[in-house]
């Protein structure tokens, strides 16, 4: 299955690859731009997240430091909010925006936000399927079993679904952060636009990821015959 030489694959994937590259550059440049501007209240990312949780009446979520660049995330299984090197101890508007976004996920969890629950339910399936689907398809092509190939494609479909479900989860977390950063006194009026710019840029990476997953799924649906009526060799 030499799809790297397949013109159909390249046609479907090039838009997603280009978008992914551009959004990655945009996120880094936007974050770097606003990481040079400190908030007027001099709160660190960790303090901002903690304050947002406190204002929401959430006291059972730990805020921890994690290494890496923008590796920030909220873990609902352990109720832990992990902030990266450039966010945890930084007092910049960019760091506060990211920290409050992650706190937004904790608020979603506490309120039983349905989309977050669905995404969490998909995690075990995606963790396994994202590692195995390609090999399943390879085996299917080697043994010339269309049924095995189709099974591999369906396994990948779970990963594509995960990328779609992620979009409302991330958008809602950012919306909560944008609203609460000012109402909770974490940022002063006029500062929220800078933090929001970082969150908007980050959201584009999820859009790019979803497009890439859907284009990959579309390719394998066509190639396996699940879409279009017949398998194309």
One Martini backbone bead per residue (centre of mass of N, CA, C, O) as a GRO file, in nm:
protein
  233
    1UNK     BB    1   0.070   0.054   0.030
    2UNK     BB    2   0.187   0.330  -0.151
    3UNK     BB    3   0.052   0.625  -0.059
    4UNK     BB    4   0.295   0.828  -0.110
    5UNK     BB    5   0.233   0.773  -0.443
    6UNK     BB    6  -0.057   0.879  -0.421
    7UNK     BB    7  -0.253   1.113  -0.565
    8UNK     BB    8  -0.502   1.102  -0.385
    9UNK     BB    9  -0.361   1.142  -0.116
   10UNK     BB   10  -0.229   1.416  -0.182
   11UNK     BB   11  -0.491   1.573  -0.243
   12UNK     BB   12  -0.620   1.524   0.046
   13UNK     BB   13  -0.359   1.612   0.236
   14UNK     BB   14  -0.232   1.888   0.166
   15UNK     BB   15  -0.427   2.087   0.307
   16UNK     BB   16  -0.374   1.979   0.599
   17UNK     BB   17  -0.066   2.019   0.604
   18UNK     BB   18  -0.064   2.322   0.556
   19UNK     BB   19  -0.250   2.405   0.788
   20UNK     BB   20  -0.079   2.281   1.014
   21UNK     BB   21   0.175   2.450   0.964
   22UNK     BB   22   0.047   2.735   0.990
   23UNK     BB   23  -0.079   2.704   1.274
   24UNK     BB   24   0.182   2.647   1.423
   25UNK     BB   25   0.313   2.919   1.361
   26UNK     BB   26   0.084   3.097   1.477
   27UNK     BB   27   0.092   3.001   1.767
   28UNK     BB   28   0.387   3.068   1.830
   29UNK     BB   29   0.376   3.372   1.756
   30UNK     BB   30   0.143   3.449   1.948
   31UNK     BB   31   0.265   3.350   2.211
   32UNK     BB   32   0.532   3.509   2.195
   33UNK     BB   33   0.408   3.789   2.187
   34UNK     BB   34   0.235   3.756   2.473
   35UNK     BB   35   0.488   3.661   2.654
   36UNK     BB   36   0.598   3.977   2.678
   37UNK     BB   37   0.325   4.032   2.845
   38UNK     BB   38   0.227   4.145   3.139
   39UNK     BB   39   0.023   4.145   3.382
   40UNK     BB   40  -0.108   4.376   3.606
   41UNK     BB   41  -0.139   4.143   3.847
   42UNK     BB   42   0.096   3.923   3.848
   43UNK     BB   43   0.003   3.651   3.755
   44UNK     BB   44   0.026   3.333   3.723
   45UNK     BB   45  -0.083   3.062   3.570
   46UNK     BB   46  -0.137   2.902   3.832
   47UNK     BB   47  -0.294   3.129   3.978
   48UNK     BB   48  -0.516   3.167   3.768
   49UNK     BB   49  -0.631   2.881   3.776
   50UNK     BB   50  -0.691   2.877   4.080
   51UNK     BB   51  -0.887   3.119   4.077
   52UNK     BB   52  -1.093   3.002   3.879
   53UNK     BB   53  -1.163   2.760   4.057
   54UNK     BB   54  -1.250   2.915   4.309
   55UNK     BB   55  -1.482   3.079   4.176
   56UNK     BB   56  -1.626   2.787   4.103
   57UNK     BB   57  -1.587   2.586   4.359
   58UNK     BB   58  -1.299   2.440   4.306
   59UNK     BB   59  -1.089   2.211   4.533
   60UNK     BB   60  -1.007   1.911   4.376
   61UNK     BB   61  -0.778   2.052   4.196
   62UNK     BB   62  -0.471   2.011   4.065
   63UNK     BB   63  -0.170   2.209   4.023
   64UNK     BB   64   0.080   2.138   3.780
   65UNK     BB   65   0.393   2.063   3.663
   66UNK     BB   66   0.517   2.050   3.317
   67UNK     BB   67   0.692   1.958   3.067
   68UNK     BB   68   0.724   2.165   2.798
   69UNK     BB   69   0.556   2.290   2.504
   70UNK     BB   70   0.235   2.321   2.531
   71UNK     BB   71   0.146   2.059   2.744
   72UNK     BB   72  -0.121   2.137   2.832
   73UNK     BB   73  -0.357   1.981   3.075
   74UNK     BB   74  -0.651   1.792   3.155
   75UNK     BB   75  -0.714   1.537   3.409
   76UNK     BB   76  -1.006   1.369   3.492
   77UNK     BB   77  -0.904   1.109   3.649
   78UNK     BB   78  -0.721   1.309   3.867
   79UNK     BB   79  -0.773   1.607   3.883
   80UNK     BB   80  -0.545   1.747   3.678
   81UNK     BB   81  -0.353   2.043   3.625
   82UNK     BB   82  -0.122   2.089   3.356
   83UNK     BB   83   0.169   2.296   3.335
   84UNK     BB   84   0.399   2.443   3.160
   85UNK     BB   85   0.687   2.615   3.150
   86UNK     BB   86   0.543   2.875   2.990
   87UNK     BB   87   0.299   2.891   3.226
   88UNK     BB   88   0.313   2.836   3.532
   89UNK     BB   89   0.536   3.094   3.603
   90UNK     BB   90   0.395   3.293   3.424
   91UNK     BB   91   0.282   3.653   3.370
   92UNK     BB   92   0.152   3.629   3.107
   93UNK     BB   93  -0.109   3.650   2.889
   94UNK     BB   94  -0.064   3.379   2.756
   95UNK     BB   95  -0.050   3.201   3.009
   96UNK     BB   96  -0.328   3.276   3.124
   97UNK     BB   97  -0.496   3.176   2.889
   98UNK     BB   98  -0.409   2.878   2.902
   99UNK     BB   99  -0.475   2.820   3.200
  100UNK     BB  100  -0.782   2.893   3.179
  101UNK     BB  101  -0.852   2.687   2.970
  102UNK     BB  102  -0.787   2.439   3.146
  103UNK     BB  103  -0.987   2.520   3.367
  104UNK     BB  104  -1.233   2.487   3.182
  105UNK     BB  105  -1.223   2.176   3.189
  106UNK     BB  106  -1.282   2.150   3.492
  107UNK     BB  107  -1.562   2.278   3.470
  108UNK     BB  108  -1.681   2.072   3.282
  109UNK     BB  109  -1.646   1.830   3.469
  110UNK     BB  110  -1.813   1.939   3.712
  111UNK     BB  111  -2.080   1.979   3.510
  112UNK     BB  112  -2.106   1.753   3.289
  113UNK     BB  113  -1.999   1.784   3.008
  114UNK     BB  114  -2.083   1.601   2.738
  115UNK     BB  115  -1.839   1.627   2.541
  116UNK     BB  116  -1.626   1.544   2.747
  117UNK     BB  117  -1.741   1.264   2.807
  118UNK     BB  118  -1.712   1.158   2.518
  119UNK     BB  119  -1.407   1.197   2.489
  120UNK     BB  120  -1.323   1.022   2.731
  121UNK     BB  121  -1.455   0.756   2.617
  122UNK     BB  122  -1.256   0.754   2.355
  123UNK     BB  123  -0.962   0.728   2.453
  124UNK     BB  124  -0.907   0.418   2.468
  125UNK     BB  125  -0.970   0.362   2.168
  126UNK     BB  126  -0.764   0.563   2.047
  127UNK     BB  127  -0.501   0.462   2.178
  128UNK     BB  128  -0.521   0.191   2.023
  129UNK     BB  129  -0.613   0.259   1.727
  130UNK     BB  130  -0.379   0.465   1.647
  131UNK     BB  131  -0.161   0.213   1.651
  132UNK     BB  132  -0.325  -0.021   1.465
  133UNK     BB  133  -0.469   0.054   1.195
  134UNK     BB  134  -0.232   0.048   0.992
  135UNK     BB  135  -0.153  -0.253   1.038
  136UNK     BB  136  -0.420  -0.370   0.957
  137UNK     BB  137  -0.411  -0.266   0.666
  138UNK     BB  138  -0.149  -0.401   0.582
  139UNK     BB  139  -0.240  -0.689   0.629
  140UNK     BB  140  -0.480  -0.677   0.436
  141UNK     BB  141  -0.304  -0.628   0.180
  142UNK     BB  142  -0.118  -0.877   0.201
  143UNK     BB  143  -0.374  -1.092   0.226
  144UNK     BB  144  -0.617  -0.981   0.065
  145UNK     BB  145  -0.823  -0.839   0.289
  146UNK     BB  146  -1.093  -0.641   0.292
  147UNK     BB  147  -1.202  -0.682   0.580
  148UNK     BB  148  -0.946  -0.587   0.729
  149UNK     BB  149  -0.926  -0.308   0.606
  150UNK     BB  150  -1.204  -0.208   0.702
  151UNK     BB  151  -1.141  -0.238   1.000
  152UNK     BB  152  -0.908  -0.032   1.007
  153UNK     BB  153  -1.080   0.208   0.915
  154UNK     BB  154  -1.281   0.201   1.152
  155UNK     BB  155  -1.070   0.250   1.369
  156UNK     BB  156  -0.988   0.530   1.260
  157UNK     BB  157  -1.270   0.661   1.292
  158UNK     BB  158  -1.238   0.714   1.598
  159UNK     BB  159  -1.020   0.933   1.567
  160UNK     BB  160  -1.190   1.124   1.395
  161UNK     BB  161  -1.413   1.161   1.602
  162UNK     BB  162  -1.235   1.281   1.822
  163UNK     BB  163  -1.159   1.543   1.661
  164UNK     BB  164  -1.453   1.646   1.653
  165UNK     BB  165  -1.526   1.645   1.959
  166UNK     BB  166  -1.298   1.847   2.042
  167UNK     BB  167  -1.404   2.119   1.940
  168UNK     BB  168  -1.631   2.193   2.152
  169UNK     BB  169  -1.447   2.160   2.397
  170UNK     BB  170  -1.238   2.385   2.329
  171UNK     BB  171  -1.430   2.620   2.279
  172UNK     BB  172  -1.569   2.620   2.560
  173UNK     BB  173  -1.315   2.662   2.732
  174UNK     BB  174  -1.247   2.938   2.608
  175UNK     BB  175  -1.512   3.082   2.672
  176UNK     BB  176  -1.482   3.062   2.976
  177UNK     BB  177  -1.214   3.210   3.001
  178UNK     BB  178  -1.294   3.482   2.872
  179UNK     BB  179  -1.518   3.543   3.084
  180UNK     BB  180  -1.360   3.493   3.369
  181UNK     BB  181  -1.097   3.659   3.366
  182UNK     BB  182  -1.260   3.925   3.430
  183UNK     BB  183  -1.486   3.856   3.644
  184UNK     BB  184  -1.246   3.741   3.848
  185UNK     BB  185  -0.981   3.936   3.820
  186UNK     BB  186  -0.733   3.832   3.646
  187UNK     BB  187  -0.808   4.053   3.442
  188UNK     BB  188  -0.808   4.336   3.281
  189UNK     BB  189  -0.930   4.560   3.102
  190UNK     BB  190  -0.784   4.493   2.771
  191UNK     BB  191  -0.642   4.196   2.812
  192UNK     BB  192  -0.832   3.975   2.682
  193UNK     BB  193  -0.751   3.990   2.379
  194UNK     BB  194  -0.474   3.859   2.401
  195UNK     BB  195  -0.562   3.589   2.525
  196UNK     BB  196  -0.768   3.522   2.300
  197UNK     BB  197  -0.565   3.499   2.066
  198UNK     BB  198  -0.429   3.243   2.170
  199UNK     BB  199  -0.685   3.063   2.175
  200UNK     BB  200  -0.761   3.092   1.875
  201UNK     BB  201  -0.501   2.973   1.764
  202UNK     BB  202  -0.521   2.696   1.906
  203UNK     BB  203  -0.790   2.606   1.774
  204UNK     BB  204  -0.677   2.571   1.484
  205UNK     BB  205  -0.527   2.304   1.541
  206UNK     BB  206  -0.788   2.135   1.572
  207UNK     BB  207  -0.895   2.189   1.292
  208UNK     BB  208  -0.655   2.071   1.138
  209UNK     BB  209  -0.672   1.787   1.265
  210UNK     BB  210  -0.959   1.721   1.165
  211UNK     BB  211  -0.904   1.748   0.863
  212UNK     BB  212  -0.681   1.536   0.844
  213UNK     BB  213  -0.851   1.296   0.948
  214UNK     BB  214  -1.076   1.314   0.732
  215UNK     BB  215  -0.892   1.278   0.483
  216UNK     BB  216  -0.780   1.004   0.563
  217UNK     BB  217  -1.050   0.861   0.582
  218UNK     BB  218  -1.142   0.913   0.293
  219UNK     BB  219  -0.920   0.761   0.152
  220UNK     BB  220  -0.977   0.475   0.285
  221UNK     BB  221  -1.268   0.454   0.195
  222UNK     BB  222  -1.203   0.450  -0.106
  223UNK     BB  223  -0.982   0.222  -0.115
  224UNK     BB  224  -1.183   0.000   0.031
  225UNK     BB  225  -1.498   0.063  -0.074
  226UNK     BB  226  -1.683   0.222   0.138
  227UNK     BB  227  -1.639   0.446  -0.089
  228UNK     BB  228  -1.777   0.417  -0.422
  229UNK     BB  229  -1.812   0.074  -0.434
  230UNK     BB  230  -1.487   0.039  -0.469
  231UNK     BB  231  -1.176  -0.075  -0.499
  232UNK     BB  232  -0.860   0.094  -0.518
  233UNK     BB  233  -0.530   0.015  -0.681
   0.00000   0.00000   0.00000
